[in-house]
Amino acid sequence: MKSQNIVGFEVILRGDYFAAFKVQQSAWRIDGEYIPTRAEFGASPIRDHKALNNYCKTLDSYGLSYSVHPIMR
């Protein structure tokens, strides 16, 4: 059996307030900034991890809930 490797991470916005917009839009506008409902980041420990952390900090600053899932291949 071939083992799978983590090739990246996916962030998905959660929450009742956001759910109404999820079907209609691929991005949510907050204070003039568009925030995608789903975002994918690679598995690079430096560049991609920093981008993932910055994205999650942005979501946290707006009080949005989200989940992070590994992308396996």
Summary of the structure (lengths in Angstrom):
residues: 73
radius of gyration: 13.6
end to end distance: 13.1
largest distance: 48.6
contacts: 165
relative contact order: 0.33
helix: 30%
strand: 41%
